[in-house]
Amino acid sequence: MGNWLRECIGSFDRILTTYPAGCQIPLREWINPAVKSLVRTLGPAFDALTDQMLFVLRQIETVLLWLPWWLVIAAITLVVWQATKLRWFAVGISAALLIAGMFDLWDDAMRTLAIMVISTVLTVVVGIPAGIIMATNRPVRAVLTPILDGMQTLPSFVYLIPFVFIFGLGNVAAIFAVCIYALPPLIRLTNHGIHLVDPATVEAADAFGATGRQVLWGVRIPLAVPTIMAGVNLAIMAALSMTVIASMIGARGLGAIVLRGVNNGDVGMGFEAGLVVVILAIILDRVTAAYGRRLDPTQPAKT
């Protein structure tokens, strides 16, 4: 009786301290064959897409690297001044870019900027329409909300794995990983901005006989533009941070310099590249935020 009781207690104790072996979900055994099958089936299409993306990226890189450094700095300074209307800030940006060039990281900064241009365009082309559909279609919103929750809480390194498997190491995999990482804030804020429009304004448009499509494109979306631009701003910041992380899968640019500094224990190298990333982030953040304020139809432009 005593042995039986001890065995029962021991079995119960094992159940409490060790997860039952037969209850595991073999998720990796389901995902890996599916991904391999997808790659085998759509391999030629992925190869063609990779070639096209590399072509576009190389063209942008070639133009940015061909332009004289002083012309690029002058153009960026002019854009910053036109957006913010703050001369002192534009002069500060110009000085910061001059300092960045003194670190001998100009070419890497232009490569990072080229990746950012493509990633931002793809993110905006996908994110804003997805946010509009999410705002106007309740079933789509019910499906997308938990997906976006998962995307925003998923560790950033996880985004690198599937795209490396599909596109291989290099800039193309990095671009798609950056886009997926940057999409959730843009989709959410586009949806949020459309829902924030004053119901009284929508009712007034309805009272004048506007159709649902006319209310959406003529009232809701224009009034939601400042919030949408805030989403673009957040997407750009997320894309820039992910560009640095994507150096682990072969992305060129400033992220590769940061990674090299980590691998070599070179604190100065990593700090220099990180400082240039900060300068790019400030430029992109202030310009998009300023244009977002200027596009607000309910308020005068602010400086």
N, C-alpha and C positions, 0 to 999 in steps of 0.2 A: 504493500500500500504506500509506504514511504517513497520507494523508488518511482512508482507511477506518478505520485504527486510532484516529485522533483522534476521528472521529465515533462509533465504538463506545464509546470512553472517555467522550465527552461524553454519550451516551445513558445510559450506566451511572451517570454522576454525577448526571444529572437524576432518575433513578429513586431514587437514594439520598437526594437532598435535597428532592424534591417528591413528595408523595403522588400516586399514579396517578389521573388525572382520572376514569377510568371505574369506580373502586371506591367512590365515595361512596354512602352510603345516604340516599335522599331521605326521611328520617323526617318532616320538617315537611310534605312534600307528601302524606304519608299521614294525619298527625294533623289538619291544618287542615280538609280536606274532611269528615273524620269528625265533628269537633266542630261544624262548621256544619250538617251533616245532623242531628246530635243536637238542636241548638237549634231547627231548623226543625220537627222532628218532635214534640219535647216542649216547645215554647215555651209553649203554654197551661198545661201542668202546672207549669213553672218559674215562670210569672207568678203562678199561684195560690199556690204555695209561698212566693214572695217576699211576697205580700200577707199571708199568715198569719204569717210570721216577723216582718214589720214590725209587725203588730198586737200580737203578744205582746211584742216589744221595747218598743213605745211604752207598753204598759200597765205594764211593770216600771219603765221610766224615769219615768212619771207618778207612780207610787207613791213611788219613791225621792226624787224631787224635791219631792213634796208633803209628805213627812214632815219635821217640824222637824229641823234639823241636830243639836240637842242630844239628841233622841230616838234618832237614828241612832247617834250616838257612844255613848250609854248602852247601846243594844242590842248594838253590836259589843263594847264593853268587857265586858258581862256574858257574852257568848258566849266571849270569850277567857279570862275568869276561870274559867268553868265547864269549859272544855276543858283548860287548863293547870294550874289550881289555884294559880297564882302571882299573888298580889295585886300585887306590884311590877310585874310585866310588864303586867298589865291596866291599871294606872295609867299606865305608860309609853306604852301604845298609845293611851289616851285623850288624853294630852298630845300625842302625835304627830298624832292626828287634828285636834286643836284647831289645831296649827301649820299643818297642811295646809289647813284652812279659812281661815286668815289669808292664804294665797297667792291667795285669790279663785279657787280652782279646784274649789270644792265641787261645782258642777253637772257639770263635766267628769268629776270622780271618780265621781259617781253614774252617769253615762252609761257610763263604762268598766266599772263594777261590773255594770250591767245586761247589757252584752255578755258579761261573764265568767259571769254566772249562766246565761244561755242556752247558751253554748258549753260550759261544764262539764257541764251536764245532758245535752246531746247526746253529749258525749264519753263520759261514764260509761254512758249507755244503750247506746251502740254498743260501747265498748271492753271492758267487763267480759264481756258475753256472747261477744264475739269471742275474748277470751283464754281463756274456759272451753272453747269449741269447739276452739280451737287446742291446748289441753292434753289433750283427750280424743280427738282425731281426728288420727292421724298423717299421712294425706294432706293434710289442711287445714294442718297445721303445716309440711309440706314446701313447700306453695305460699306460705303467708303469710310464712315466715321471710325469703326473699329480697326480698319486697315491702316488709316492714318495714325491712330493711337499706337499701333504696333510698330509702324515705321519710325515714329519719333522716339520710341523707347528702345529700339533695337540698337545694339552697340554699332558704332560707325564702322568698325573693322569688318563686321559681318557683310556689309554691302560689297566689299571687295571680292569675296569668294566666288559668287556665281558669275560675275563679269569676267574674272580671270579665266574661268573654265570655258566661257563661251567665246571671248575675244582674245584670250591670251594676255601675256604681260605687255604693258605699254600704255600709250596715251588714250587709245580708244576705250579700253576697259575703264580707265580712270574717268573719262568724260561721262560715261553712262553711270558709273557709281556716284559721281558728283551730282548728276541730275536727279537721280532717285533720292539721294540724301537731302537735296534742297527743295524737293517738290512739296512735302507736307505743309510747311508754313505758308507757302503761296496759295495752295488749294484752300486751306482753312481760312485765311484772311480774305480771300476772294468771296467765299461763301458767307463769311461773317459780315463783310462790308455790304453785300447785297441785302442781307437780313436787317442791317442797321438802318436802312432808309426809312424815314418817317412814314408811318402808315397813312397819315393825313395827306401827304404829298401823292402817294399812290392812289388814294381815294379820289383826290382832285383830278388826276389824270383819267381815272375810270369815269368820273362824272362827265368829262368832256368827250367821252366816247372812244378813248384809246383802247386798242386791242391789247391782249396780254403780251404779245411780242413787242408792240410799240412801248408799253410801260416798261418792259425789261430793258430794251436798248435805248429808249429815250429818257427814262427817269431813273430806274434803279442803278444801272451800270454807271452812268455819268456821276451820280451822287456817291457811288461806292469807290470811285477812282482813287481818292486819297488812301483808303484802307487797302485797296489792291496794291498801290504803290508801296505801302508799308510792307506788304507781303513780298513784293519784289525785292525790297531792301533786305529783309530777313533771309530770303532765298540766296541773294548774292553773298551775304556774310557766311551762311552755311556752306555755300559752294566753295568759297575761298578757304575756309578751314578744312574742308574735305579734300581740297586740292593738295594741301600739305600732307595729309594722311595718305593720299593716293600715291605718293612717292614710293610707298612700300611695294607697289605693283608695277613700278617702272615709269611713272609719270615724271616728265622732265620739268625743270624749272626750279623755283625757290624751295619747294618741298624736298627735292633731291639733295639740295645743299644742306637743309636742316637734317635730313636723314644721315648724310655723310658726316656731319658734325657729331651726331649721336654715336655713330659707329666708331668714329676715330677718337672720341673723347675730346673733340675740339670745341670748347665752349664758345670761343670767339666767333668761329665760323657759323655756328648755329644761331648766335645772337645777331650777327649781321643779317643773315637771311630772314630771321624772324622780324627784325626791325623793318626790312623792306616790305614784308607781308603786312605789317601794321600800317605802313604808309599807304599801300594799295587799299587796305580795308577802310581807312579814313576817307580816302578820295571817293571810293564807291559809295560808302555810307552817306556822306554829306551830299553828294550830287543827287542820288536817288531820293533822299529825304527832302531836299530842296525842291526838286521837280514834283514830288508828291504834294507838297504844300501849294505850289503854283497851279497845279491842276485841279485843286479843290474849287468847284464852282460856287460854293456857298460863302467863301471868304476871299478877301483880297490877298494878293501875294505878300508873304512875309519874308523878311530878311533876317 
